[in-house]
Amino acid sequence: KLVLVGLDGAGKSTLLQTMLGEKPEKTMPTFGFNNARTKQRGFDIDLFDLGGGKRIRGIWKAYMADVHGCVFVVDAADADRLDECREVFADTLRDPHLSGKPIVVFANKQDLPSAKSEAQIATALGLATLQN
């Protein structure tokens, strides 16, 4: 079981569609969650795309208890929200259910001219200082 989390508009639902081998379509904001099951290299994977709006982030904790990993999706082209993203990422990492579990940071929207580089996203989120 993997959860996809991040700020609203980061591209979690589009990433879910891509992971399922679907052609990404224009998506509506997720209020609640989307879930799907896929098979990769012989493993069944349950994917949960959790809404990223401020009002819905409270449900994230309910999904963390039995996950095997977390994908934190960042809109690399939205520099105005990187501070908020860093705060939400830090809050996510404080969840005791994620301790010792793999966490992937997915810097999305790299195709846009305003996208920050991998190094810039890593610096903005403080990845060099983290231990799990």
N, C-alpha and C positions, 0 to 999 in steps of 0.2 A: 504494500500500500504506500503510495506516494501522494503528498499534497503539493499543490501548486499555489503559492501565496505571493503577495506583493500588493503594491498600491493599485487602486482602481485605474484602469486604462493602461496598465503595464503590458498587457498582451497575454495574460494567462490562458484565456479561452482560445485564442488563436494558437498558442503553443500546444494546448491539448488537442486541437484539431490536427495539427501537424504531426504530433506524436501518434495519432491514430491513423496516419496515412491519408488523411482527408485534405482536400484543397481548402485552405483557410478562406472563410467567407467573412463578410462584415458581421461583427458580433454586437450584441446589445450588452450593456453592463450586467454583470452577474449579481443578482440579489439572492444570496444564499450560496448554492453550490451547483456545479455540474459534475457528474461522475461518469466514468467509462471504464471498461476493462479492455486490455490489450494483451497480446502474447508477444514476448520478445525473447528470442534465443531460448525458447522452451519454458519460459517463466510467465505465469499469469500475473499481470500487474493491474491493480486497482488504482486508478488515478482520480483524485479529487481536486477540482479547480474551485477554490474558495473565493468568494467575492472579496474585493479589496477596499470597498468604501469604508469610511470611518465608522459608520453605524453597524456594519456587518462584521468587522474584524474580531469582535468579541466571540464569534462562533469558532474561530480558529482553534482555540484551546480544546474544544470538544473533539476535534479530529486528530490532535497530536498524540493522544495516549497510545494508539496502536499503529502508528505509522512506522515505516522502515526507513523513510528518508523524506527530505523536504527540498523542493525547488523554489527558491526565492527569485521571482521575476522582477527585473528592473527595467523601466523605460529609459534606455541609455540616451534618448534624444530629449528628455524632459529635465533640463538642468535646474529649472525652477523648483522641482520637487525632490531634488537629491537630499536635502536636509531632512525632509519628512521621511523619505525612504530610509535614510540611515537610522532614524529613531525607530521606525517600525521594524527594521531588520534587527536592531539591538533588542527590542522587546521580544521578537520572535525567538532569538537565540537564548533568552532568559527562560524560556519554557523548559522546565525540568524533563519533560517527556522527550525532548530532542537531544538531551545530553548523550554524547557518544554516537549519535546517528549521523549519517552523511547529509550534508547540506550543500546544495549546488546553487551558486548565484548565476542566473541566466541573464546576461545583458542583452536585452531585446531591442529591436528596431535599429540594428546596426546599418541597415540600408539607407537610413536617413542622413542627410548631410550634417545635421546638428548633433549626431550621436557622439557621445563621449567614448573614448577608447577603453579597452579592457583595463589598462593601468589607471586611468582616471576614475573609473567606476570602483576599482579595488581601493584606491585611496579615499574616495568619497565615503565608502562604507567601512573603512578602517580594517580591511581584511588582514593586513599584515600583523595586526596586534591580537588576532583571535587564536584561541585554543579551544579544542572540543574534547 
